[in-house]
Amino acid sequence: QVQLVESGGGLVQPGGSLRLSCAASGSISRSNIMGWYRQAPGKQRELVAAITDVGSTNYADSVKGRFTIFRDNAKNTVYLQMNSLKPEDTAVYFCKATLSPFRVYWGQGTQVTVSS
């Protein structure tokens, strides 16, 4: 079993920054993909950014150039640095760990609100 604990959400003004953290614990395989997803009210959950165990990254077009995903393998933690935040970034952000096609885990989510 794997547990994912997110932190770092909150209220920020447009143009501001936040850093989300996702700490993983439990039986974590060496080969894995960690990702951040978000879900706004009335919308489907969508991929924001993902990173493999060797550091390859993928971003949604809407966040390219503003968000950066990175990880600290020694701490089993993945981060999402969010800059130049916009009101449309408001959502609940979820961490996802994909260890194999049959081992997928989600965190409980953290609220990010961008508003003046």
HELIX and SHEET records of a PDB file:
HELIX    1   1 ASN A   73  LYS A   75  5                                   3    
HELIX    2   2 PRO A   87  ASP A   89  5                                   3    
SHEET    1   A 4 VAL A   2  SER A   7  0                                        
SHEET    2   A 4 LEU A  18  GLY A  26 -1                                        
SHEET    3   A 4 THR A  77  MET A  82 -1                                        
SHEET    4   A 4 PHE A  67  ASP A  72 -1                                        
SHEET    1   B 6 GLY A  10  VAL A  12  0                                        
SHEET    2   B 6 THR A 110  VAL A 114  1                                        
SHEET    3   B 6 ALA A  91  SER A 100 -1                                        
SHEET    4   B 6 ILE A  33  GLN A  39 -1                                        
SHEET    5   B 6 GLU A  46  THR A  52 -1                                        
SHEET    6   B 6 THR A  57  TYR A  59 -1                                        
SHEET    1   C 4 GLY A  10  VAL A  12  0                                        
SHEET    2   C 4 THR A 110  VAL A 114  1                                        
SHEET    3   C 4 ALA A  91  SER A 100 -1                                        
SHEET    4   C 4 ARG A 103  TRP A 106 -1                                        
END                                                                             
